[in-house]
Every structure is written in structure tokens, then in C-alpha cells.
Amino acid sequence: MTPRSRLISVLTLLACGAVGVISATQTWFTVVLDDGAAEPLLVPGDGALALLTPLSLTVLALGGALSIVGVVLRYVFGALTVVIAVLLGALTAGTAFATPISAVSASVTEATGITGTRAVSDLVASLTPTPWPFITLVAWVVLAAGGILILVTARRWRSADRRYRAEGDAPARAAGADGARPADAARDTAIDSWDDLSRGEDPTADR
């Protein structure tokens, strides 16, 4: 499990962040207004929950950076992930199950020009949630589990810089094991040839 924990954590954050961003553009509530309008008002996720888009983008950023940070930042990112998941989970659950007028009031005001919680509430004839708030809530539960996984396994992840350093040192170790480098051999040959010329000998005579 440990060798795969980094990959699972990164993919979890990226997937949940993507669900949040997509959900922000989808219809969360269908609102029927008591104003004689023929078409119902469709309220998207970012209209029902203002923090949905910025926090979802934050989760995506955390997932993208998680694969390259050190141990300390892994714990910081893991803690931030849990906090964001709990916050979004609480807000999404309250919006999905309680369906408060406040979740659609901004959209109703934009469509009708009517302001005030009481006035908007009197104008709303029915308020029906779509599956998207519940789908998004499941994503936040998974995100919280991903944050906990980071906190539990972060210290056992193999550091990226250690891997790259080991790969970079491999050619040097191989050269040392084989003896002198080609550049050293060429330099020694040139010195020998110069010595032969200094003694009046032809360095190519024996070749």
C-alpha cells in the first residue's frame, strides 16, 4: 500500500477537485417561481454555493503540487485537504438536504430583480434539488479520506529529489567502477606522444 499511497493521494485530490469544478457549472436546484414564468429557474452549483469553485480549484492545486513537495509540506497539504473537505462537506450537505432559500436567492434576484430573503421566499413556489449536490457531497467524503491517507503515509513516501539524485549519480558510479574516464585516457595518450617527440622519436612509428 505504501508505494502506491502517493499516487492514490494525488489522483484522489485531482479527481475530487475536478468533480467540484464540473459540479459548479451543473444545475443544483430547479426553482419554480410564483410570478407566472413559464420556464423554471435553473440554479448552478456556484450559484448555490459561492465557495465551490475557488475551493475546488484549491484542491486541484494541492493535488498537482503534492507529488513534488517534501515531508513537511505533505503534512500541511494533508491537513488543508481534510479542512477543505470538511468545510465543503458541511456546506454541501446543508445545501442539499435543507435546500435553504439562501442557496437560490442570488439567482432569483438576478432573474427577477427582487431582493430580500422574505420577498424571495414568497416568490419561490417550489425548490427541487438535482442529483449534483449529492454527487458532490460524496466527492468531499472521498476527499477527506484522501487527506487522512496523506497524513498517515506521508513520511513513508519516497522523496522525488532522492530518486532523481540517485538516477543522476548512477552514470558517475558506473564510470568509477570501470576505471578512468575516456577524457583521462585521451589526455594520457597526448602526453605520451609529446614525450616521444621531445626525445626525437616518431610517436606513430609503432602504430
C-alpha positions as CSV (number, residue, x, y, z in Angstrom):
1,M,0.0,0.0,0.0
2,T,2.8,2.4,0.9
3,P,4.5,2.6,-2.5
4,R,1.1,3.4,-4.1
5,S,-0.1,5.8,-1.4
6,R,1.4,8.9,-3.1
7,L,-0.3,8.0,-6.5
8,I,-3.6,7.3,-4.8
9,S,-3.5,10.5,-2.8
10,V,-2.6,12.7,-5.8
11,L,-5.3,11.1,-8.0
12,T,-7.9,11.4,-5.2
13,L,-7.3,15.2,-4.9
14,L,-7.3,15.7,-8.6
15,A,-10.4,13.7,-9.2
16,C,-12.3,15.3,-6.3
17,G,-11.2,18.8,-7.3
18,A,-12.3,18.1,-10.9
19,V,-15.7,16.9,-9.7
20,G,-16.1,20.2,-7.7
21,V,-15.2,22.3,-10.7
22,I,-17.6,20.4,-13.0
23,S,-20.3,20.5,-10.4
24,A,-20.1,24.2,-10.1
25,T,-21.3,24.5,-13.7
26,Q,-24.2,22.0,-13.3
27,T,-27.7,22.6,-12.1
28,W,-28.2,22.0,-8.4
29,F,-31.7,23.3,-8.0
30,T,-34.8,23.7,-10.2
31,V,-36.8,26.7,-8.9
32,V,-40.4,27.4,-9.9
33,L,-41.3,31.0,-9.3
34,D,-44.8,32.2,-8.4
35,D,-44.6,35.0,-11.0
36,G,-46.3,33.3,-13.9
37,A,-43.0,32.4,-15.6
38,A,-43.3,29.5,-18.0
39,E,-39.8,28.2,-17.5
40,P,-38.3,27.2,-14.2
41,L,-35.1,28.8,-12.9
42,L,-32.1,26.6,-13.0
43,V,-29.5,27.4,-10.3
44,P,-26.0,26.1,-10.9
45,G,-23.6,24.8,-8.2
46,D,-21.6,28.0,-8.0
47,G,-24.8,30.0,-7.7
48,A,-25.9,27.8,-4.7
49,L,-22.5,27.6,-3.1
50,A,-20.2,30.5,-3.6
51,L,-17.1,28.8,-2.2
52,L,-17.5,25.7,-4.5
53,T,-15.3,26.9,-7.4
54,P,-12.4,28.6,-5.5
55,L,-12.0,25.7,-3.1
56,S,-12.3,23.1,-5.8
57,L,-9.5,24.9,-7.7
58,T,-7.5,24.9,-4.5
59,V,-7.9,21.1,-4.2
60,L,-6.7,20.7,-7.8
61,A,-3.6,22.9,-7.0
62,L,-2.9,20.8,-3.9
63,G,-3.1,17.6,-5.9
64,G,-0.8,18.9,-8.6
65,A,1.8,20.1,-6.1
66,L,1.6,17.1,-3.7
67,S,3.8,14.8,-5.9
68,I,6.8,17.1,-5.6
69,V,6.8,18.5,-2.1
70,G,8.8,17.3,0.9
71,V,7.7,15.7,4.1
72,V,6.7,18.8,6.0
73,L,4.5,20.2,3.2
74,R,2.9,16.8,2.7
75,Y,1.5,17.1,6.2
76,V,0.5,20.7,5.6
77,F,-1.3,19.7,2.4
78,G,-2.9,16.7,4.1
79,A,-4.3,18.9,6.9
80,L,-5.5,21.5,4.4
81,T,-7.2,18.8,2.4
82,V,-9.1,17.5,5.4
83,V,-10.1,21.0,6.4
84,I,-11.4,21.9,2.9
85,A,-13.2,18.5,2.7
86,V,-15.0,19.0,6.0
87,L,-15.9,22.6,5.2
88,L,-17.2,21.8,1.7
89,G,-18.9,18.7,3.0
90,A,-20.8,20.6,5.7
91,L,-21.8,23.4,3.3
92,T,-22.9,21.0,0.6
93,A,-24.8,18.8,3.0
94,G,-26.6,21.8,4.4
95,T,-27.5,23.0,0.9
96,A,-28.5,19.6,-0.4
97,F,-30.7,18.4,2.4
98,A,-32.0,21.6,3.9
99,T,-32.4,23.4,0.5
100,P,-32.4,26.8,2.1
101,I,-33.8,29.8,0.2
102,S,-30.4,31.5,0.6
103,A,-28.9,28.9,-1.8
104,V,-31.0,30.2,-4.6
105,S,-31.7,33.8,-3.6
106,A,-28.9,35.3,-5.6
107,S,-30.1,33.6,-8.8
108,V,-33.7,34.6,-8.1
109,T,-32.6,38.2,-7.5
110,E,-30.6,38.2,-10.7
111,A,-33.5,36.8,-12.7
112,T,-36.3,38.9,-11.2
113,G,-34.6,41.9,-9.6
114,I,-36.4,41.2,-6.3
115,T,-34.2,41.3,-3.2
116,G,-34.6,40.3,0.5
117,T,-34.9,36.9,1.9
118,R,-38.6,37.3,2.8
119,A,-39.5,38.6,-0.7
120,V,-37.6,35.9,-2.5
121,S,-39.1,33.2,-0.2
122,D,-42.6,34.5,-1.1
123,L,-41.7,34.3,-4.8
124,V,-40.5,30.7,-4.8
125,A,-43.3,28.3,-5.4
126,S,-41.1,25.1,-5.3
127,L,-37.4,24.3,-4.9
128,T,-36.2,20.9,-6.1
129,P,-32.6,19.6,-5.8
130,T,-30.9,17.7,-8.6
131,P,-28.5,14.7,-8.0
132,W,-25.5,17.0,-8.3
133,P,-25.3,18.3,-4.7
134,F,-25.3,14.7,-3.5
135,I,-22.7,13.6,-6.1
136,T,-20.5,16.5,-4.9
137,L,-21.1,15.5,-1.3
138,V,-19.8,12.0,-2.0
139,A,-16.7,13.6,-3.6
140,W,-16.0,15.6,-0.4
141,V,-16.2,12.4,1.7
142,V,-13.7,10.7,-0.6
143,L,-11.5,13.9,-0.4
144,A,-11.5,13.7,3.4
145,A,-10.4,10.1,3.2
146,G,-7.6,11.1,0.8
147,G,-6.4,13.8,3.2
148,I,-6.3,11.3,6.0
149,L,-4.3,8.9,3.8
150,I,-1.8,11.7,3.2
151,L,-1.4,12.3,6.9
152,V,-1.0,8.6,7.7
153,T,1.5,7.7,5.0
154,A,3.4,10.9,4.1
155,R,6.6,10.1,6.0
156,R,6.9,6.8,4.2
157,W,6.8,8.3,0.7
158,R,10.0,8.1,-1.4
159,S,11.3,11.6,-1.9
160,A,11.3,12.7,-5.6
161,D,14.6,14.6,-5.2
162,R,16.2,11.5,-3.7
163,R,15.1,9.4,-6.7
164,Y,16.4,12.0,-9.2
165,R,19.7,12.3,-7.3
166,A,20.2,8.5,-7.3
167,E,19.5,8.3,-11.0
168,G,21.9,11.2,-11.7
169,D,24.7,9.6,-9.7
170,A,24.3,6.2,-11.4
171,P,26.5,7.2,-14.5
172,A,29.2,8.6,-12.3
173,R,29.2,5.4,-10.2
174,A,29.4,3.3,-13.4
175,A,32.3,5.4,-14.7
176,G,34.2,5.0,-11.4
177,A,33.6,1.2,-11.4
178,D,35.0,0.9,-15.0
179,G,38.2,2.8,-14.2
180,A,39.5,6.0,-15.8
181,R,37.1,8.1,-17.9
182,P,37.7,8.4,-21.7
183,A,38.8,12.0,-21.3
184,D,41.5,10.9,-18.9
185,A,42.8,8.2,-21.3
186,A,42.9,10.7,-24.2
187,R,44.9,13.1,-22.1
188,D,47.4,10.5,-21.1
189,T,47.9,9.4,-24.7
190,A,48.6,13.0,-25.8
191,I,51.2,13.4,-23.0
192,D,53.0,10.3,-24.1
193,S,53.1,11.4,-27.7
194,W,54.6,14.8,-26.7
195,D,57.3,13.0,-24.7
196,D,58.2,10.9,-27.7
197,L,58.5,14.0,-29.9
198,S,60.7,15.6,-27.3
199,R,63.1,12.7,-27.5
200,G,63.2,12.9,-31.3
201,E,61.1,9.7,-31.7
202,D,58.1,9.3,-34.1
203,P,55.1,8.5,-31.9
204,T,53.3,6.9,-34.8
205,A,56.2,4.5,-35.7
206,D,54.8,1.6,-33.7
207,R,51.2,2.1,-34.6
